[in-house]
Amino acid sequence: MNKKVIITGATGMVGKGILLECLDHRDISEVLIIVRNPINMDHPKLKELIQKDFSDFSKVKDQLKGYDACFYSLGISAAGLNEQQYKRISYDFTMALAKTLFEINPEMTFNYVSGQGTDSSEKGRMMWARVKGKTENDLLKLGFKQAYMFRPGVIIPLRGIKSRTKSYQFMYNYFMWLVIIIKAVAPNSVVNTTQIGMAMIHSTFKGYDKKVLKPVDIISFSK
């Protein structure tokens, strides 16, 4: 049975990777991306929802009906932000969409891109890790039929994808050799954008026995 999916963060490195895999997958019939501005991509499966305010989806609720999954990869680096600023984007925006989707269709799959080092206790010293931990915990409490928290570690962008975070792209431009060494020494600690996208798709069709997916899970589940 074909599936219809929603993607956020489709202009980012991870989101773009998920988008490309979904567009290519024969069992994904429609992809709705929620973006602030058009991405200028033409594909028969692709639909765009231009949404300037990610804190309130009540006015576009009808346009979100009928989807089987949401792959939430909207995020931002915590560098230079205080906890309130970071929480607004990483927690408030995520929960605003998740609550709206749960109201419409609690039977859908909701996948959230978190990160290695996320603090499930919500009490650690790292601000970003606490916020991500609270986001994960509250998403899992919502009650979706399926919800998975993706915690990729080091990510290799494939298919010509670039990171919009300048510091990350600098690393990819000049230190990819180090990433390759890390992958050679600890292969289960490095994932690529295609593996994340495929694992997202497989979670919708197959389900998974863990709610939190670490790199080794993402690699295994992507096959």
Secondary structure, DSSP 4 states (H G I P E B T S, - for coil): --EEEEEE-TTSHHHHHHHHHHHH-TTEEEEEEEESS------TTEEEEE-S-TT--GGGGGGGTT-SEEEE------TT--HHHHHIIIIIHHHHHHHHHHHH-TTSEEEEE--TT--TTS-SS-HHHHHHHHHHHHHHHH--SEEEEE---EEE--TT---SSHHHHHHHHHHHHHHHHHHHH-GGGEEEHHHHHHHHHHHHHH--S-SEE-HHHHHHHT-
